[in-house]
Amino acid sequence: MFRVSLRLGAIVGGGSDEQIESLETYGSKLGMAFQVTDDLLDETGDEDQVGKKTGKDAMRGKLTFPTMLGGAESRRRASVLIEEACQALAGFDAAAEPLVSLASFVLDREK
């Protein structure tokens, strides 16, 4: 979802092939980090903070990052994915700041 939105925005905005590829990489890494953090929140989040019922994945027997890798490794992987996502934006300089901020939010979110 993130990847296609960024790709389409880059195309409509007249981005170069390099810019489109950079934004696709950012979107792919961001999307994966979002999923990892969502899995972590479902497993360890506070329902009042998260704003939804937690523990649903475990009740359904769903395979998640924390069940496969453990919580600490999942958090480490999410951090690496966010770092890689932000590195993909290096060619955009200051114009990428909103996307860098979004990446930080995804990593640190509690909801």
N, C-alpha and C positions, 0 to 999 in steps of 0.2 A: 504494500500500500504506500509506504513512504517512498520507495524507489520509483514507482511509476509516477507518483505525483511530482517528484523532483525532475524526472526525465521530461515529462510533458511540459512543465514550467520552463525548463531550459530550452526546449525546442521552440515553444511559443515565444520565448524571450530572445530568440536568435542566437543562442549559445553555440560556441564552437563544438566540434566533436570532442575535444579534450575537456571542455567544461561539462558537457553532457555526461561523459564517462566519470568525471570526478564527482558529480552530483549523484549519479547512480551508485557509485561506490559508497558515498556518504549515506545514502538512503538504505542501502542493503545492510551496512554495519549498524546504523541506527535502529533499523527494524529488528535485527537480531538482539541487540542490547535491550530494546524495549521488551521483547518476549522474555528474555532472561529475568529482567527486573520484575515483570508481571508475575512470572512463576515464583520468584522469591517473595513477593508481596502476598501471593495467595497462600504460601506456606507459613510465613512468619509475620505477616502484617496484622495490625490491629484493625478489626472491622470498622470501628468508629473513624479511624484515620483514613483507611482505604476507601470507605464509603460503599462497600459491598461485602457480601458474605465471603469469608476466607475459608480455606481448607476444602474448597469444592474439588480441586484437582485430585487430591488424595482420596476423597470419598468416591470419586469416579474411577480411580485406579489409573489416572492419566499419567503418561510418561512426561516428566518435566526436567528441566535442567538441574534443579536441586536434588531430585531423586536419582538422577544419573551421575552427577558430579559432586554433590554435596553443596552446602550453602557457601562456604568460603571460596571454593573454586568457581562457583557460579558468579559470585560477586567479582572475583578477579577477572573472569572472562568478560563480564559486562564492561568492566573498566577498560580492558584492552580493546574491546570493540568500539567503545566511545573514543578512545585515543586514535584508533585507526580511522574512524569516521572523520574526526577533526583534521587529521593529517591529509585526508583526501581533499580538503578545502583550501590547502595551502596556496594555491594559485589565485584565490579570490581576495586575498589580503583582508582589509577591514570590512569589505562588503559581506563577508561570511559570518560576521559576528553574531547576527541573529540565529544562524544555524548552529554555531558553536554553543550559544546559550541554550538552545533547545536540547542539544546533546547533553549538556550538563544537567539540565532538568530531568531528562530521562534517567540518567544514572542515579540522581539523588532523590527521585520522587518517592513520596510516601502514599500516593493515591494512584 
